[in-house]
Amino acid sequence: MLVLSKHDVDGLLSAPAMLDALEAGFRAYSTGQASVPPRTAARAPAGLLGAMPGWVAQRGFALKAVSVFPANAERGLPTHQGVITLFDEQDGSLLSVIDGEHITAMRTGGGAAVSVRHLARSDAKILTILGAGVQGHAHLATVPLTRDFTTIRVSSRNPGRAAALAAHNVARTSGTATGQLREAPHRTISQTETTTAASRASSQRTRPSRPEVSAAIALSLGDISTATAAGDGRTLPTSEASTYRIWLGAQPERQPAP
């Protein structure tokens, strides 16, 4: 059995290879060559523990157990921590146990990158990342692999974190870092990622007045505490119930026994 620690994963995970694997996985799911049931979770007052099983033909079974504790950010701890286990598809044997923290972050950014690869206009050359946390780093590490951007901008409700992310990746970004995004530039790809309600951006801040800006594509990933209104692109506050809507069995009305 292969056991990989976080240090091992950090050193072994190749972003370009991961994007190809993600694309193959999406194709397998779309063609009936994969089984991905809805994820479920057990909820405690401070957070939840989710279970995410899946199977891909000729790849085997995988199960990710991930804990989601939003308040960990205030403690300097990851909000998402987990482990991934792999099983043989012929006899069910346990093959590997892998730390899931880095993979979880990179896979989320990678999902956005694959969508950009196939859905974004070929003339979209400006990438705008909203948020400078874990997913800001993950998107900056993956989305630019899909094309040559002329400008990459980082915007965050915390200008210092935006500046730090841009400065840390000066070779990839234009150095532009702001506290709030006031206007989405023409032919822009905007990546939005957040796990706290305080990071919401209103449509008034992101919708420019120029009609030709409809060339922009906006993707929202890794978001467990905001909801997007259908049709108008607005990001809205959500109730506690909707915060856990993506985790079956973790709805707030199902309180743990005292």
N, C-alpha and C positions, 0 to 999 in steps of 0.2 A: 504494500500500500504506500502510495506517495503522499507525503505530508509537506505542504508548502506554507511557510510563515509569511507574514506581511512583508518582511525584508526580502524573502525569496520572490514574492509576486512583484514587488516594486522593480526588482532587477530583471525579471524574465518577461514581463508583459510588454509586447511590442504593439504600439498603437496602430501602425499600418496593417499588421496581420490581424489585429482585433477587428478592425473595420471590415476586412474581407470576411472574417468569420461571422460577424453580425449580419452582413448582407446575405450570406449563405443561410443563416438561421431564419431570417425574415422570409426568404424565398421558400424554405422548407415549410414554414408555418402556412404560407399562402397557398401552397400546393398540396396540403394535407399530409406532409411528411414529418409532422411534429405534433405533439400533444402538450398544450400549455393551459391547464385549468386555471380558473380564477384563484388568485392568492388569498390566503386567509391569515388571521392573526388573533392572538390572545392579547387582551388589553389590560394594563394596570393603570393606576392613577397617573404615573409619571411618564408612561410611554407604552410601546407595544412590542411584541415579538411576532414577526411575520414569517410565514412559510411559503416558499415559491417553488413548487415542483415543475419539472418539465422533461420532455423526451424529444430527441431529434433522431431520425432514422440514421443508423450506422454511426451515431455518435454516443448513444447511450442515454441514461437517466442522469439528471442533476437535481439537487435540492439545495436551495439557499435559505438559510435561516438568518433573518436580519432584524436587529433591534433598532427602533426609531424612538429617540429620546430628544425632543427639540430643545429642552433646557440644557443639554450638554454643552451647547455652544457657549453658554455663560460660564461654564466650568473649564473651558479649554479642552473639552473632549469631543470626539467625533459624534455627530448626531446620528449617524448610521454606522453600525458595526455588525459584522456577521461572519458566517462561515459557509463555504460551498462544499458539498459532498458529491462525488461522482460514483455512479454505479454501472456495472456491466448490463447491457440490454438483453443478454442471452440467459444469464443465470442470477442476476441481481447482486453479484459480488461487489463489495465496497472497494473502489479503486483508488480514491484520492480524497484527502481532506485539505481544503485550501482556505486561507484567510480571505474574507470577502470584502474588506473595507476598500482597498484600492480598486479592485475589479468593479465594485458597485459604482464608484464615482466615474471611472473611465467608461464603463458600459453606457451610462446615461449620456455622457457627452458624445460617445461614439454613435449612439442612436440618432442624435441630432446630425452628426456629420454624415451618416449614410443618407439621411433624408435630404441634406443639402446637395450631396453628390448627384441625386436623381431628380430633385424637385425644384431646386433654385434655378433661376434664369442664368443662362451662360454669361450674360453681361453684368451680373451682380458682382461687384468687385470690392464692396465695403462690408466688413463684418462688424457688427455692434453687439457686444456682450453686456447684458444687463445683470449685474451681480458679480461680486469679486470674491466669493467664498469658494468652497470646494468645487462646485460646479462651474464657477468662472474659470478656475484652473483647468478643469477637465475639458471644457469646451475649447479653451485656447490651445490645448494640447492635441485636439483631434480635428476640429472643423477646418483649420487651415491646411490639413493634409489633403483636402478634397479639391482645392484649386489655389491659384495664386491671387491672393487679395492684395489690392493696392494700399488699402488702409484697414487697420483693425482698431476699433475703439472700445474702451472699457468704461462702463458707467455703473455707479453704485450709490446707494443712499449714504454710504460711508466713503467720502472722497479719498481719505487716506488709504483705504484698502484698494480702491480702484487704482490709485497712483502706484501703490506697491506692486500690484499684479502687472501693470503695464511696464514698470521699471524692471521687474524681474524677467520680463520677456521682451526686452527692448528690441531684439532682433525681429520679433514677430509683430509688434504693435507700432502704431505711429506715435506712441507716447501720449495720446489723447486720453485723459481720464477725468471724468466729471462726477459731480454728486447726483445729478438727475439728468436724464436724457430729455431734452426739450423738443427735438425734432428728429424724425427718422429721415436720413438723407436718401436721395434718389438711388434706386437700384441697390437697396441695402438688404443684407441678411441679418436679422436681429435674433439673437439667442437670449431667451429669458430663463433664468433658473433661480429659484428661491425656496427656502423651507420655512420662512417666517412671514407672518402677515404684514409686518412692518415694511417689507420690500415691495409692496404693490406700486405699480405705476399706472396712473390713470390714462385713459385714451386721449385726454386733452394734452398730455405731455408727449405722447408718442405719435400722434397723428398730425402730419404736416398739412399745410394749407394747399400745397400744390397738387393738382389732380394726378400728375404723372407719377407720383410716388406710389401708385398702386403696384409698381413693379417690385415692391419690397415683399419679402417672405419673412414671417415671424413664427418662431417655434418656441413653445413653452414646455420645458422638461424638468423633471425632478421636483415638481411643485406639489406639496401635500397640504397646503393650507390656504390656497387661493383658488377661485373658480373663474372661468372666463365665460362671459355671457355670449350665447350663441348669436352669431350674425354681425355683431357690431364691434368685436374685438376688445370690449371693456374688461378690465380685470376688477373683480368685485370682492369685497370682504365676504368671508364665509363664516358659518356657524361652526361650533365644535363638531356637530354631526357630520358636516361635509368634510371636515379635516380628515376624518377616518373613512370617508366613503369608498376609498379604493381598497380597503382591507376588510374583507368579509369576516364577520364575527367580532369586529372591533368597534362596532357602533356604540356611541356614548350611552344609549339607553340600556345597554347590556353591561351593567356595572359589575365589577368583580365582587365576589362574596366577601363580607367583612371578616 
